[in-house]
Amino acid sequence: MFTTAPSPAITHSVPTTQATLPPAELSLEERMAFINAAMTVRLEEAAVAYEVNTAHIPTEPVDLADVLTVPLTPTLQPPTPYPTPVAALLQRAHHQLLTSGWCSGALVDAEGARCLYGAIHAEARGDQNLESRGMEVLMDAIRRKFTDVDSVPSFNDGFATGRIPMRMLDQAAGLADARGL
């Protein structure tokens, strides 16, 4: 039989119990009760050993005032990193799609999700000139990667998820900022 040196952190020995089998002449219920009692004893010994082995670990209680809580979905617009109006419009539209959802086949669906055009239209707040300049920059950004696209709505509706359309909207915001729009 091999023996091992005790760990320096453990200064006590835990008694080991040898598993005993129940007598064979017991009924099934009696054997189950015997095993249950034996397991309870082993679990209680393990709990005591755990308490003894971890008693030296210093712990400090957590102050709940230190715990930060934030809403799961952002409710306010983040500060716009772009100082130019078209880039800021495209960034706001991107944020709206992130928070409200993206859809295809409609400007706004029943849950309030929007398509690319619907998000730009909503964030332009009636400024037709700003809206059309935003759509032009978005179309330029799309055509840099997808040469066979006819319009922003057809591009938007060509995808099953909003991952690529939203990425293109974010790239269009960077493009507008680089152009000073």
N, C-alpha and C positions, 0 to 999 in steps of 0.2 A: 504494500500500500504506500502511496506517495504522501508525503507531508509537505505543506507549504508554510513559509514563514508568514506570520501575521502582518497585515498592512500597518504602517506606522500610524495611520489615522484611526484605526480600530484598536481600542485598548481593552476590549472585553470579548468574551467568547459567547456565542449564541448556542444554546443547547440544541442538538439535532435530535429529532424524533425519528425513530425507525417506523416506517409504514407497516402497520399490521393489517393483515387481511381478516375480514370477518369470518367467523366459523361457518362452515359450509351447511350446517343443519338449520340455519336461520331462513326464514321466509324472505321473499324479495323485499317487502316493506321493511322488515327488520334490518336487512343488509343495507338498504338505502339509508335508514336512520343511523346506522353505525358509521357509514361512510360520511354522512352529513356531519356527525359529531366530530369525527377525525379531521375533516376539512376545516371545521370551525376552529378547532384547537390550533391547527397549522396556520390559519389566517391570523388568529390572534397573536401567535408567536411572531409572525412576520411583521405585524403592525407594531409590536413592541420593539423589535429589532430596528425597524425603520425609524421610529421615534428616537431611539438611543443613538443611532448612527447619524442622524441629522440634527441632533440637539446643539451641536457646536457651531452650526452655520448661522451667522448673524443675519437677521432679517429686519427690515423696517416696514412698518405698516404704510400702505399707500394712502395718501391724502387725496380724496376725491376732487378737491379743488384744483389739483394739479392735472387732472385728466381733461383733455380737450375734447370737445364734441363739435362736430360740424355736420351740416345737413348733407344727405346723400347726394342730392342734386343741387348744383349751384343755383341760387335764386337771383343773384345780381349779375349784371354784365361785368366781366373782368375788365381791368383797364386796357384800353386799346393800345397795342404797341406801335401802331402806325399813325403818324401825324397827318398823313394826307387823307382827304375825304373818301376817295374810291377804295383805297386800301383798308381804311377803317370800316367802310360799309361791308366789304367782303369778309373782313375778320368778324364783324358782328353777325353776319349771315352764317358763317361757319360755326360760331358759338351757339347760335340758335338751333342749328341742326344737331349739334352735340347734346344740347339740353332737351329739346323738344322732340327730336327724332327726325329721321329722313324717310321719305316715301317716294314712290314712283307712280306715274299714271294720273296724278292729280296735284294741283297746287297745294292743297291742304287736305289731309285725310280725316277720318272721323275722330282719331285720337289726338289730332293737332300737329302731327308730323308734317313737314313741308318738303317739297322738292327744291332743287337748286334755285330755280327761278322764283318759286314762292318765298323762299327765305330772303333772297335779295329784294324782292318786291316789298316784303313786309318791313325790312330794315331800312329801305330807302324812304319810308314814311311819306310817300306822295311826291317826292322829288324825281320827276321823270328823267331829267338830265343825268342825275347821279345814278339812277337805276340803269339807264342805257349804257353809260360809261362802264359801270360795273359788269354788265353782261358782255360788253365788248372785250374787256380784259379777261374775263373768265373764258370766253370763246378762244381768245389767243392762247391762253394757258392750256386749254384742252387740245387745241390743234398742234401744239408742240409735241404732244405724246400720241394723239389719235388723229391721223390726217384725214380720215374718211367721215368725219362727223359733220352733219348739216347744221345742227342747232343745239343750244344748251338743253332744251326739253328732250330732244331725241337722245342726246348723250345720257341724260339723267335716267330716262326710261329704259336704257339699254342694260342696266345693271340690276341684279337681284338684291344686292346689299348696298348700303351707302358708303362703304369704305373708300372706294376709288373716287366717286363723285365728291365726297367731302375732302379728300386729299387734294383734288384738283382745285377746289374752292380755296383751300389754304395756300396752295401754290400761287393762285391768282392774286391773293392778297399780297404776297411777297413780290410778285411781278409788278403790281400797281405801285407798291412803295418804291421799287427800284426805278420805275418810270417817273416818279414824282407826281402821281395822279391821286 
